[in-house]
Amino acid sequence: MIVVTSEFVSLATSLAKFYGYPELPMVIVPHPFNNLPEAEILRLADKHAHEIVASLVRHADPDLRTVGKRGPE
Amino acid sequence: MTEAEAVSVEAAGTFTVDDQLGAIFEVFDVAVERGWTDGLPILPPTRHAVEQHLASVAGGPEDVVAVLAPTQGEATLELLAVCSVMAGCRPEYFPVVVAAVEALADPTFELYGINTTTNPVSPMLILNGPIRSELDINCSYGVLGPGTRANATIGRAVSLAMINIAGRVPGVVSKTTHAWPGRYTLCIGEFEEANPWPPLHVERGWAAEDSCVTVMAPTGSTNIIDMTSHTIEGVLTTIAHSMTAIGNVNMFPFFGLGPMLLVMCPDHARFAAESGLSKEDVREFLFEATSRIPLDQWPAEYRETLEASGRAVSGFTPLAARPDQFEIVVAGGRGGYHDVFMPTFGDSWPVTKRLPSTRSPD
C-alpha cells in the first residue's frame, strides 16, 4: 500500500497501473504536507495511522496475519 | 504525401486522408485530440516517411530500443520513427534520436524521477564528433535557441517520445510545477573547433573521431555575463558566484549532490586556455570558489539539516563534493562574453552513447 497526498493521487494511480498493481491500496492525506509544523504532522499521523494499519493488515498475506497471534516461540 | 495515404501510430490505429494539403491540418487536429503532440504542429507520420527513417538504422520496426519510465513504455524503432517524423526530422537524423533514447533509459540518468518530479527538468542532448557537420548541427550563435532544423527537430523527437512512450503528460504523470521551454526541444553541438580543451565525448572515454550523444538533465538556464574582468580568475569568480543561489536544485540539501553543466562561450574558454588553465584547472577553481557558502545565508529551517548531514562544516556549505561534478562544454557564438549555467536534477548523471546505435545486435 502507499500513502499519498491529495495532489499526487493521479500520479500514484498511474504509476500503480504501469507497474502492474492497479488495485494498490492507497491512503490519501491532505496536501500540502511537507511544510507543516511538526505538531500538525503528528496529528495527521494519529488520524491516519489506523487506516494505514488496517490497509496493511487487510491486504497482507493470510499467513503473515497470524504471525502476531503466535506469540514468542 | 500521396492521396489517401495511411497515417499510423501504434496506440491509436491507422486512419486515411484524401486531401493532400488539407491532410496536414487534419492530421495535426487528430494528433492534438489524441495527445500525440507538444502543442506545436507535427508532420504526418505516413508509412512512407516512417519507413525512410527506419531505413537509416539497423534492426526491425518491432525491435525495442529501450523501456522508458515511468510508464514502462517500450520504445520500438517504429514508435521512435513516428516521433522522429512528427518532430520534423530528416531520416538521417534518426540514428541520433535512437541513441539518445537509449541513453535516457540508462538507470544512472533517473528517467523515472525526471518524468514525474515537480521540478522543471528535461533531457538535453549534447552532440560531439563528425556527426555535427554531417547533420549541420548548430554549435555556435544561438545554440540553445531556435534557427537550426537538426537541433530543433532531434531534440523535439526525443521530447515527443517522452510524451507518447514514457507518458510525460503534465498534471497526470508529470507533476512538474512549471516545466520550462527546454521541454519542447533541447539539443546542442559542442563547438569543438573553438574548444581549446578535449571535447566532452573524449573526456568520457570515446575517440575524437567518434560521433556521440550525451544526455544531461538541466532544470533551466542562467545567463552569466562578464565583459569586465581582465583576468580569468575574475571571469571564473563571476561564474562561480552565479552558481550558488540557494534555491537551485544542486544546492538543495535533501537531494544530494549531482552534476552541474557549464556551457562556456568560446571567448571565455580561449581566455582560460591562454591563461594556462586546463579544463581540470577550471573545475578545481569552480570547486574551490563555490565551497564556502556561509551557513547563515540559508533559512533557519535548513541549517539544522545541513549540519546534521555533515554538509555544513565550520559555518560553511559547499556546492559540490568533487571538482568532477562540474561538466563543462564549449558552445555558443564567438565575440560574446556570456556563459550559461544549467543546474541539473541532482542525482541524474550524464550518459554518452556512440553513433550509430550501440545496441547489441539481436
Interface residues (C-beta under 8 A of the other chain):
Chain A: E7 F8 S10 L11 S14 L15 F18 Y19
Chain B: P70 T71 Q72 T116 G167 G171 V172 V173 K175
